[in-house]
Amino acid sequence: MKYILDTHAWFWAMESPEKIPKRSLDILKNEENFPFGLSTISLWELAKLVEKGRITLSIPLAEWIAQALPPEFIEVIPITPQVAIGSTQLPGPFHTDPADQLIVSTTRSQDAVLITADKQIHKYGHVKTIWK
């Protein structure tokens, strides 16, 4: 099974794994699940969180991102035309956060499971999620 990390799941996996529930953490530690997908938009989203002061890093952002993308653990998935278009045509009602729309579209395009704590995404019935 392929897994995609939501932005906060990626950040917590690197900085605060104790914030991740046991089952999800077990998935993250299992090398058979490597590499985990990460939407390109998550890089931008993390940079915006740093810019706005919502998260603080102990090292410069570019250095943190370089260290947080080990190729054996993370595969950055580009925003393809299919993903971009799909993010605007998600089935059923979905909230209007463009980053979440792109992450959900990326997950759907990969037929993957999204590791996320986002309750709005969990309630959305058109993407597989886990956070337990």
C-alpha positions in Angstrom: 0.0 0.0 0.0 1.2 3.5 -0.8 1.0 6.3 1.7 1.0 10.1 1.3 2.0 12.4 4.2 -0.1 15.5 4.9 2.1 18.5 5.6 1.8 18.3 9.4 2.4 14.5 9.4 5.6 15.1 7.5 6.7 17.9 9.9 5.8 15.8 13.0 7.5 12.7 11.6 10.7 14.8 11.4 10.4 17.0 14.5 7.8 15.6 17.0 7.0 11.9 16.3 5.4 11.7 19.8 2.5 13.7 18.3 1.7 10.9 15.9 -0.7 8.1 17.1 0.8 4.7 17.5 -0.7 2.9 14.5 0.3 5.7 12.1 3.8 5.9 13.7 4.2 2.1 13.2 3.3 2.6 9.5 6.0 5.4 9.3 8.6 3.2 10.9 8.0 0.2 8.7 10.6 0.2 5.9 8.3 -1.8 3.7 6.2 1.4 3.4 9.1 3.5 2.2 9.2 5.9 0.4 6.2 7.9 1.6 4.7 10.3 -0.9 4.7 14.1 -0.2 2.9 16.5 -2.4 5.0 19.4 -3.7 2.5 21.8 -2.2 3.6 20.6 1.3 7.0 22.2 0.7 5.2 25.6 0.0 2.8 25.1 2.9 5.6 24.5 5.4 7.5 27.5 4.1 4.4 29.6 4.6 3.9 28.4 8.1 7.5 29.4 8.9 7.1 32.7 7.2 4.0 33.5 9.3 5.7 32.4 12.5 3.3 29.5 13.1 6.2 27.1 13.3 9.8 27.7 14.3 12.7 25.7 13.0 16.1 25.4 14.7 17.9 25.7 11.4 17.3 27.7 8.2 14.2 26.5 6.2 16.2 25.4 3.1 18.5 23.3 5.3 15.6 21.8 7.2 13.8 20.8 4.0 16.9 19.3 2.5 17.3 17.2 5.7 13.6 16.3 5.8 13.6 14.8 2.3 15.8 11.7 2.5 15.1 9.9 -0.8 14.8 6.5 0.9 12.0 7.9 3.1 10.2 10.6 1.1 9.3 10.8 -2.6 8.1 14.3 -3.6 5.2 14.0 -5.9 4.9 16.8 -8.4 1.7 18.7 -9.1 0.9 17.3 -12.5 -1.9 18.6 -14.8 -4.0 15.6 -13.7 -3.5 16.5 -10.0 -4.1 20.3 -10.6 -7.3 19.7 -12.5 -8.4 17.0 -10.1 -8.0 19.3 -7.2 -10.7 21.6 -8.7 -13.1 18.7 -9.5 -13.1 16.6 -6.3 -16.3 14.7 -6.0 -18.8 15.7 -3.3 -18.4 18.7 -1.1 -14.9 19.6 0.2 -13.6 22.7 1.9 -11.8 25.4 0.0 -8.2 25.2 1.3 -6.2 24.9 -2.0 -3.3 23.0 -0.3 -5.7 20.4 1.1 -7.4 20.1 -2.3 -4.0 19.4 -3.9 -2.9 17.0 -1.3 -6.2 15.1 -1.6 -6.0 15.1 -5.4 -2.4 13.8 -5.1 -3.5 11.0 -2.8 -6.4 10.0 -5.1 -4.1 10.1 -8.2 -1.7 7.7 -6.5 -4.5 5.4 -5.2 -2.9 5.9 -1.8 -3.8 6.4 1.9 -3.3 9.9 3.3 -1.7 10.0 6.8 -3.4 13.1 8.3 -4.8 14.5 11.5 -7.1 16.8 9.6 -10.7 16.1 10.7 -12.2 17.7 7.7 -10.3 15.4 5.4 -11.2 12.4 7.5 -14.9 13.3 7.1 -14.5 13.5 3.3 -15.6 10.2 1.9 -13.6 10.2 -1.3 -10.1 9.7 -0.1 -8.6 7.0 2.2 -7.1 8.3 5.4 -5.5 7.1 8.6 -4.6 8.7 11.9 -4.8 6.3 14.8 
